Amino acid sequence: MTISLTPKKILTIFLSIIAILLCANILGLVSRFVFDHDYVFGIIGLFDFNTEKNIPTFYSSIALIIASLLLLFITSIQKNENLPFILWGILSFIFLFLSIDEISSIHEKLNTPIKNTVDATGLFYFAWVIPYGLALIAFAVSYLKFLLVLPKRIMWLFILSGSTFVLGAIGFEMLGGWQAEQNGNRGLLYAIFYTFEELLEMLGVALFIYTLLEYILIKKKSLNISLTSATKEV
């Protein structure tokens, strides 16, 4: 049996999962801020976008790994066709690192040492955004030529998915840091900021996976999974 997949079908699956996670997070916020219940047998923590090592975190890590594997597959395609492949491979490693970071929160461990070095306040209250932001600038400059040689539609999808992810991961994180410094991290506005942060990250990765599948489709013409059953003679 052959299952025919399309990038749109796969994107729909990812968007459906994100919608479910978002609704669960919002219900948790309603329980906390409207009914003053912030635990509910631990269920709220399982879906809270601001809690580590829960279902949204697990989903985000898996999505990043999928992106990394797709990038590795494209790296192999490029290499087999004697086309530039190193930057694709580096991208695969970056997304693998982001997946590990999502689970282990490596970036958050940078806050204290950076604050001991520089006066990080306001939008830079979560000080990890400083080295990650600088790395992002270096990445954007290094990959400019890479983007320009991509098919035009793929290039714009790369830019859109990347911008969506960065707006959440860096932009709303900075707003959340500013709010946490001013009023703590228990208020409604802070919850809104981290909800948008995680939502945009998830949407950015989902769109990036869609983009990679579209690029693979250009190369391979189809996305089919063949399932064969073996029969054993008795």
ZIPEDA-V241255 format. One record per helix or strand of 3 or more residues. SS is the DSSP state (helix for helix, strand for strand). FROM is the first residue (numbers start at 1). LEN is the number of residues. If there is no record, write none. Layout:
SS/FROM/LEN, SS/FROM/LEN
//
This chain:
strand/2/4, helix/7/27, helix/43/5, helix/55/26, helix/86/19, helix/107/9, helix/122/3, helix/128/15, helix/144/5, helix/152/32, helix/188/33, strand/223/4
//
